Amino acid sequence: MAGWLSARGSVAIGFSGGVDSAYLAAVAVETLGRDRVLGIIGRSASYPEVQWTTARTVADRIGLDVIEIGTDELDDPRYAANPSNRCYFCKSELWSRVVPLAHARGIETVVDGTNADDLTGHRPGARAANEQGVVSPLAIFELTKAEIRDRSKARGLPTWAQPSSPCLSSRIPYGTPVTVARLRRVEQAEAALRALGIRGDLRVRHFGARARVEIGSEELERWSRGEACEQLRAALIAVGYEEIEIDQRGFRSGALNELSASATLSSH
């Protein structure tokens, strides 16, 4: 991949601070030098504050210059309606801002952190990236998430064991409109559970007054019973949920795809 990057001369990276974009940025800076790599962070209500903090910390650590831009996907009624291809509208908004910014700075190649594992499943956001000419070198070189974690660990990147953290809208069932209030409640809920000590994969799925909690298998038993369970429930009630369900199937990436967009669930 270093040879591929060298041939581009310079790159702009859609930088979220996650495992994949952090590794890609680290390799790019090492290969091209700091003055030929630009990280661009898109900020909106769907981007968790904790993820932004991580992104800035990692950027400082690897010597990545970063620019932040605001994105307005929530102002797009097609996105806010939360259809199953919601991510297409989000990524269209993001890349329509990132690509021109990169080009204005003389950078022709814009890359993202899509990896080989991301090439399967429901990925409408990938189409938006392709339409804007965004390239995915991790996928081109067939690097899986596990391999990226291993390589990140070898490089001493703090993100190597970081759980995946897609945008907050991914916690809201398709068909339930995405609003700032719902996003904030989800963000507060997950922050409260992290503060309790829950580690690893975690999602709080939003069904109006009901929260469905998905926890990684290594933590599930502990938080499903006794005092720990009561603490979990109390933390979510404190942020505004009235009913708490702990999903005994544990965390599953893309679990909302299991639900019908027409599910008649409360969404207030």
N, C-alpha and C positions, 0 to 999 in steps of 0.2 A: 504493500500500500504506500510505502514511503516513495517509491519510484513514481507511482501514479500521481501523488501529490506534487512531487518535484516538477513533473511535466506540466502541471497547471500553473506554476509560478506563484500564484497567490489564491487564497480561497476565503470565502465568507461562510460561516457556519451558523445555521439556525441552532442557537445554544440554549438548552433548557436547564443544564446542570445535572441531567440524569446520567445514568451509567454510560450510555452509548455516546451521547454528544460530548461528554467529558473526556472519554477515551480518544475519540476522534480529534478533539481539539488539542489534546496533549501531544498526539503523534504529529499533527499538523504544525504546531509551534516548534516542536523539536526538529522537524524536517525542513520547514521553510523559514523559520525565524519569526520572531514576534511581529516584525513590521510588515509581514506578508500574510498574516492571518487575522481575521476580524470575527469576533463572536457577536451575534445579534440576538438579543433577548426580546421576545414579544410579550408585553405585559397587558393583562386584562383581568377581569374579575374571576375568570376561570383558571388562572395560574396561581397555585398556592403560594402564600408568602414564604412558607418554609422552604419551598423549592427555589424561590428567588434568592433566599439567603445562602443556600447551598451553592447555587450557580455563581454568585459573586465570590464566595470563599474559594471555590475551585478555580475560578478564573484568575484570581490573585495568585494562587499557589502555582499554577502552570505558566503564568506570564501571558495570559490571553487578554488582549485588549477587547473591551466590550462596549457596545452601544445598546441602549434600551430604546425600544419604540413602543408606543401604545397601539393596541389593536382593538377594533370595535365590532367584533363578531356578534356581540349581544344586540347591537343595533340592527342587525340583519334579521328580518322576520323569518327567513328560511332557517336560519340557525336557531333562533329563539324558540321556534315551534318544536324543536328537538326530534326531527325525523331520524330514521335509522342511518341516514347518510350525513348526519350533523357535522361530522369531522371534515367532510368535503368543504363545507362553507367556512369552517374555522380556518383550515389550512389555506383556502383560497385567499382569505383576508390576510393571513400572515405573510404568505409568499408574495402577494401583490405589493406588499410594503418592503419586504426584505430584499427581493431581487433588484428593484430599481435603486435602492440605497447602496447595495453592493456595486452595481454598475456605475453609479455616480462617483464612487471612490476608486474606480479603475479596476475593480475585481470582477472578472467575467464568470468565474466558477462559484456557484453557490451549492453547498452540500448540507446534508442532514444526517442524523444518527440512525436512520433506518438500518436494521441488521437483517441477517439472513432469515431469522425466525419470523420477522415481520412480513415476509412475502406471502405468507399463507393466512387464511382467515379473512375476516371482515375488516378491510382497511380502506375506507373511502378517502381518507386523507392522502393516500399515496397518489391518487389520480390528480389531485390538485397540485401536488409537488411536480409530477410529470408534466403537467400543462405549463408550468412556469419554468421548466428546464432545470429543476433542482436534481442534483445527483446524489446517490447514496453509496459511497465507497465501501462502507462496512458490508453492505449487501453484495456489492460487486465482487468483493473478495471472500464472500461466503462465510463471514464471521458470525457465529451464533452468540446469543446473549451469554451463555456459559463461557465461551472462549473470551469474550470481551471482559467479563468479570475476572477471569484468570490473568489476562494480560494487564488489566488495571491494577490488580493486586501486586503483580510483579513490578509495576512501575511506582507503587506506593501511592496510588490515587485513592483518596478517602471514599470515593464513590463505589469502590469495587463490590461492597456488600450492601449497597443502598437498595432498598426495595423499589420496584417500579412505581412510578407516580404519575399516571396520566392526568389530564386536566380534570378539574372538579366536576365538570358537566357529565363525565362518565359515570357519576354516582346517581344520576337522575334518570329514571326510566324513559325510554323513547315515548314520545307523545305527551309527556308532562313538560310544559314550557320551562325553559331555562331562564331563571331570574337571578338578579344579584342577591336577593334575600335567601333564596334556596342555596345558592353557592356558598354564601357566608355561613349558613347553618351547618352545612356539610364540613366546611373547613374548620369551624369551631369544634364540631363533634370529633373529628379525627385528631385535632390538636389536644383535646381533652383526654382522649384515650391514650395518646402517646405520652402525655404527662403522667398518666397512671403507671406507665411502664410497659405498655404493649409494644413489642418489637416485631420486626419482620413485616410480612405483607399484611395490609389492613385496608379495608374499605368500609365506609358507612354509606349504605345505599339509602336514598331518600324516597320515602313513600308518604309524603305529607306529614301527618303526625306520627307515623311509624318509621323507625330506623331499623334496617336490617344490617347486622354487623357481620362482616366476613373477616376472619382471622386466620393466619397461617397455621398449618397443622401442628407445628411445634409449640404453639401457644394456646391452641384452642381449648384443650381440656382444662387448663388452669383457669381460664377466664369464663368458663361455662358453668361454674358451680361455686357454691360457698360465698365467702366474703368478697373474693375478687369479682365474682359475677355481680354482686350487689353494688360494688363500687363502680363497675362499668355502667350499670343501669342508672345509677344516681348521676353520673357524669353526663350522660346523654339527656336525661330529664332536665338537668340544669341548663342545657343549651336550647331547650324548647321542644324536645320530642316527648310524646306521651306514651307510646308503645315501643318496646324494645324487643327485637328478635335476634338471637344469636344463631347464625346459620351453621348447623352442625355438619354441613358438607365442607365447611372451611372456605378459605379464599380460593376464588377461581377467576383468572383473568378473563374479562369479557362476559362476566356472568349476566349482565343485563341483556345480552343477546338471547338469553334463554326465555325472556319475557316477551309477551306480545305487546306491541305498541298500543293496543286497544284495551289493555287490562284496566278493569274498572276499580282502580285503587284511589284512595283519597289523595289529593294533591294540594291541600291548602297550606 
